[in-house]
Structure formats: C-alpha cells, structure tokens
Amino acid sequence: MSRPLHYILAPLFYFAVAWVGGFFTSQGVKSWYPTIAKPSYTPSGSFIGIVWTIIYILSTISLILFVNRARGRAFFWPIIGLYVLNGIFNTFWSYLFFVRHALGFAVLDAFLIWVTVEMLITFIWFYSRMASLLLLPYFGWLTFAGYLTYVIYKTNSFSP
C-alpha cells in the first residue's frame, strides 16, 4: 500500500461498512424494529447513529495510524485482514438483525465483532498505542450493544 493510498482506502472502507450496514438497518428499523420488545435503556436511533459515526471515524484514524507505523513489519497483512474481518462482521450484524431478524445469530455476530476489536486493540498496541487506544470506545460500545442484542434476543424468543 503506498503511503497516500491508505489515506483514501481507509475512509472508503469504513464508509462502505457504514453505508452497507445502514442499508441493511433501513430494511427493518421503521417496520419490524418498533414491533419487538426492547429494554427501557435502549438508546434512540439518533444516538446510536452518532455513536457509530464516531466509532467509524476513530476506526479510520486507527487504521491509518497502524498502516503508517506497521507497513512492511511482521504481521502487517494479518492485522489488516483483522480490520477487514471486523468490518465484515459489523456489516453482517445489521443484515442478521434487521433483515433476517435472526436475533440469536446477531448475538453470535456481536460477540465476533467484540472479539475482533479486542484482538485489534491487543495486536496493534505493539505498533501504535494511539491506534490501539482509538478503538477503546468501539470496544466499550460493543460491550453494551452486544449485551443489548442478547437481551433483545432473550426477550423476543418464544421457544419454551
């Protein structure tokens, strides 16, 4: 990856993750989502949108900082792959939850997102502490959002 190219590709990647995830979310946020049971502490859609915007911006900066520090070093490409895998899991959650209404699988996917962020924080610490620290809000939000997904799953499961 040439130096200037990652300044374009990183934002494009996270824009794509946000756009595709938003597309999937729009499939059920106005029709299906209001009909399911949610706990009283469920944040509003506008708050969630603000949080995800901040997370995507911080993740973009984290990726750029990582590339600047780690290009050509050991484990560079596997960690890039982990960023990509995290984005795929992130987008897939919106598909599972809002399009397929597969709440149990969305819980599993939320866990996979959480694990990949934890792995990124751990692995990139060696290359750039700032890139690692920028992912802490993402990790914190996922801890809450994953729990919320689980509660929604349990509340809306009708199996004995």
N, C-alpha and C positions, 0 to 999 in steps of 0.2 A: 504494500500500500504506500503510495507516495505521500509525502507529508501533506500537501494541500488536499489530496483526495479524501482523506478521512474527515476533514472538516466539512465536507459535503455529504459523505456517505453516512456518517453517524447521525446527523439530524434527519436525513432522509429515512434511515432505518426506523428511528423512533417515531417519525411522522407516520410511516406506514403502519407500524404497530398500533398507534393511536387511532388512525383512520379506519383500519380494518376492524379493530376492536369496537370502535364507535359505531360502525356499520352494523355489526352483529348486535350490539346493545340496542340500537334503534329498532331492531326486529321485535323486541318484546317489552321494552321499557314503558311504553304507553298502553299496551293492550294486556299483556299477560302479567307483568310485574305488579301492577296495582292490585291484582286479584289474589295474590298469595299473602300468607301471614308473615309478618316481619316483626322483630322485636322493636320496642319503643325507642331504642338507642340507634336505630338505623339512620345514618346520615341522609340528608336530602341529596337529590341528584345533582344540584348545582354545586354543593360542597364536594361531592365525590369527583365531579369534573375538574374542580380547581385542584384538588389533591393530585389527581392523575396527571394534570398538566405540569405541576411542579415536579412530580416524580419523573416524568419523561424528560424534562429539561435537565434535571440533575443527573439522570442516567446518561443522557447525551454527553454532558460535560465529563462524566466519569469515563465513558468510553474514549473520548478524545484524549483525556489525560493519560489513560492507560496506554493508548497507542503511542503517544509522544514519549513515554518512558520505557516501554517494553518492546517496541518494534525490533525484531532481529534477535531478541533474547529467548531463553528457554521458555517453553510453554505458551508463547505468544498466541499461536493459532488455536490451541485448545481453549484458551481463555476467551478468544474472540468467538469461538464456537459456543461457549457457555453464554455469552451475551446474546447470541442469536437464538439459542435454545430457550433462554429465558423469555425473549420476545415472542417466540412461537407459543410457548406455554401461556403467556399473558394473553395473547390474542385468542387462543383456543378456549380460555376460560369464558370469555364473552359468548363464544359460539355455544359452548356446552350449556351455559346458564340461561342466556336469553333466547337462543334459537331452538335448541333441543330440549330445554327445560330438564336437563339431566343433572339434577342437583347433587346427587351422590358423586358423579364423575367430576362435577365442578369442585367439590370439596377435595377430591384427589388431585385435581389440577392445581388448585390453590396451594396445596402442600408442595407440589413440584415447583411452582413459582417461588415459594418461600425458600425451598432448599437451594434452588439455583442462585437466588440472591445471596443467601448465606455463603455459598461456595464462592461467588464472585467477591464478596467482601473479604473473605479469608485469603483467596488466592492472589488478588491484586494488591493486597496490603504490602507485599514484598516489593512491588514495582512502584506504587504510588499510594501513600497513605491518604492523600486528599481524594483520589479517585475512589478509594475504599470507603471513606467517611461519607462521601456524597450519596452512597447507596443506603446509609442507615435509615433515612426517612422512609425509603421504599420498604425496607425490612420491617420497620415498625408498623407501617400501614398494612402490610401483608399479614402481620400477626393479628391485627384487628380484623381485617377483611376476610381472612381465612376462617377465623372464629365465627364471624357473622355469617359466612356462607354455610358453615356447619350448622349453626342454629337455625337458619332458614331451611336447610335440608331436613333437620330433625323435626321442626315444627310442621313442615308440609309433607312429611312422609306418612302415608296412610296404611303402611303394612303393619300387621299385628306383631 
